Amino acid sequence: MQAVEKVMHPMFREAKNADGKKPYEVFTENHEELVKAGEKWTKEIASSYTAVASLILTIMFAAAFTVPGGNNQETGTPIFLHEKIFNMFIIADAVAIFTSASSVLVFIGILTSRYAEQDFLKVLPLKLVLALVLLLLSVCSMMVAFYAALNVILKGNHKGSSRWFVLGPILALGSVPVFILLVSQLSFIYKILHYTIRNPISST
């Protein structure tokens, strides 16, 4: 509707048709089903991704209290506290918790939105993009934390290159689904941004 208003003469914006309806009212009626379909699609997407983000949040929150390598029985501190790879696990775990929790909150904001026509122009698409970016960051952080935790666990039993014979295949296999997810979702995000930010007049 905003694209049409830009090329419409001002006097026609308040004009009424034979049924006594203004252009905006006619536009709203004609696109009522489209708005409902958009609301249904957005809610389905948000609900599905909320479940994924919540699962990641639960897993990473539990991982923060069951640190790899265990704790020192005398001091209660993690045994590998001063190891660089352990610090990487802690940082990745914290990032995964923060990003997944933020993603859940944004998705909840989408689910509780008014779903007015104006919301589909900028607000809802940009919220969806933000939530997806946060979710992807949480997935990547979770994989980094998994790699670091596995490295810490294997460190005591495997030395030098022998550890990489175990870590290498696991890291490679674990990276494949994450890479596929990133490619598909980044393409999805690009399409949302393209149709949200583009000029509807010049692109037609």
Secondary structure, 3 states (H helix, E strand, C coil): CHHHHHHCCHHHHCCCCCCCCCHHHHHHHHCHHHHHHHHHHHHHHHHHHHHHHHHHHHHHHHHHHCCCCCECCCCCCECCCCCHHHHHHHHHHHHHHHHHHHHHHHHHHHHCCCCCHHHHCCHHHHHHHHHHHHHHHHHHHHHHHHHHHHHHHHHCCCCCHHHHHHHHHHHHHHHHHHHHHHHHHHHHHHHHHHHHHCCCCCCC
